């Protein structure tokens, strides 16, 4: 079960990170869309919580990689790296 947080709220950093999804797709006009989403486990409620990390339209694959790199860096604290 994947649940979204309410609009304007965040899942918080105390929830254990389960996985990160990365979607890269072409869009009209030759641009690329990159979206990243983390799935966290709320152990108290026994449910998964979805957290949007990034959603951007960029021109090049290098910019896609930069978005991924910038979005992954804050997650290092969640996984204890």
Buried (B, 14 or more C-beta within 10 A) or exposed (E): EEEEBEEEEEBEEEBEBEEBEBEBEEEEEEBBBBBBBBBBBBEEEEEBBBBBBBEBEBEEEEBBEBBBEEBBEEBEEBEEE
